[in-house]
Amino acid sequence: MKRMIAKAATVSAAAMTMALIPLAGTSYAAGCSGAGCDNKGPVSMGCDGDAVTKQTATADGSLKAELRWSPACQAAWVRVTDPSGPNNWWDKYGYIEKWSGYGTGFQRSLSVTFPDPGSDWSNMLGGSTSYYRVCIKDSGTEKIDCSAFW
C-alpha cells in the first residue's frame, strides 16, 4: 500500500511539474491591443508571433515593404526588406499609413529606413476598424510606391 501511495505521489508530482513547463510554440498574451499598441514595437509587445502579411509594395526590383497585421494585438506595422544590399539605401524608407476611411481621413504614419541588406520594421499602429497601406519612398527622387489599402 505504501508503494502505491509513493508511486501515485511521484506520478502526480511529475505531472504537476510538466504542467508548469511551457511547450515550444506556446503563445502568450500580447502586451497591447488596438490603439494601445500605437508606436510600440511588435516584437517587444509579443505581436509578431501571429502576424500575417496583408499587402506588399515593391520598388527598384528588390525593395519590399510588407503590411504586417497581428490579429491578437489588432495592430499593423511595416516590415522592409532589401535582399541585395548597397543601392543608396540611406535615402529609401518604408512607412505605414493609418486611415479612418478607404483613402480618406489620414490619421498617422510611421517609417523605417531600409537596412543594407536585411530586414527591419517600424513600430505599430493599432485599430481593427482602420484602413492601412504601406509605401516605399525614395527621398532622392521623391518617387513613392504604395500597396493597396487593407
N, C-alpha and C positions, 0 to 999 in steps of 0.2 A: 504494500500500500504506500509506504514511504517513497519507493522508487517511482511509482506512478505520479505521485504528487510532485516530486522533484522534476520528473520529465515534463509534466504539464507546465510547471513554473518556468522551466528552461525554454520550452516552445513559446510560451506567452511572452517572455522577455525578448526573445529573438524577433517575434512578430511585432512587438511594440517598437523595437529599435529600427526595424526595416520601415515601419510606417513613418518614422521621423526623418528618414534619409530621402531627399528629393531625387527623383529619377531624371535621367538625361532627357532634355527636351521639355521638362516641366515648365509651364508658363506661370508667371507671377503676375499679380495685379499691376496694371500700368500706373505710373506715378502722376498722371494728369488725365484730363478728359476735356474735349471740346476747346472752348476759348481759354480754359485754364492751362492749355499746352502752348499758348502763344509765346513765341520767342524762347522756347525751351528745346533742348537737344533731344532728338528722337532716341538715341542710344541711352543717354543718361536717365531718361524717363521710362525706359523699357518699352518704347513704342515700336521699335524696329523689328521685333520678333514676329509679328503677324502682318507686317507691311506687304503691300502688293503695288505693282506699277500700274497706274491707271492711264497715263498718257506719256508720250515721249516727243521731244523736239530734238532735231539734229541740225548740225551746221558743219561746214568745211569738211564734209566727208567722214569725219571720225568723232567729232564732238557730240556728246549726247547729254541731254537733261531729261531726267525722269521725274514725273509726278508720283511720289510715293504716298500711299494712304494707309493708315493704321485703323482698322475697324475698332479695335479695343480702345484706342485713345481718341477716336473721332477727330483725327488731325492729319495734316498733309505737310510735305516738305519736298524740296527739290534735291535730287542726287545727281551730281555732274560727274562725267567720266571722259577722260582724254586718254585713250589707249596708246596713242602713238608718240607722245612726248613733244619736244620743243616745236612750237608753232605760234610764237607770240602769245603764249598762254596768259601773260600778265595783263593783257587788255581784253580778255574774254571772261565773261562770268555768266552763270545761270541764276535765274531767280524764279520764285513762285509768286503768283498774284492771287489774292483772295477778293472775290466779288460777291455782292449781295444778290445779283441777278445774272443772267446769262449774257455777259458782256456789258452790263450796266451796274452802276453802283460800286465802283472800285473802292476797296476798303484798305488794303495794305499789301506790301510785298517785302520779301526777304531775299537776299542774294548770297552767293558763294562764288569765289574765284575758282576757275578750273585749275587742278593740280598739274604737275608736269613730270611724268604722266601719272595716271591713277584716278581715284575717285574721292569725292568729298561730298558733304551735304550741308544744307542750311539748317537753321532752327525751324521749328514747326509753326504752322498757323492752324487753328482749330475751329471746328464747327461743321456739323453734318449737313446743314441746310445751305451752306455757301457753295459757290462755284469757284473752281480753281483752274489755273493753267500754268505751265512752265515755259520759260523763254530762255534763249541764249542771245546775249548781246556782245557784239564786238565794239568796244568803245573807241577803237581806232577809226572804224569806218561808219559807225552808228547803225550797222546792219543788225536787225533783230529777227530771229526765227522763233516762232511760238507754236506750242501744241494747240489742239482744240481744247475747248473748255470741258471740264468734267465736273 
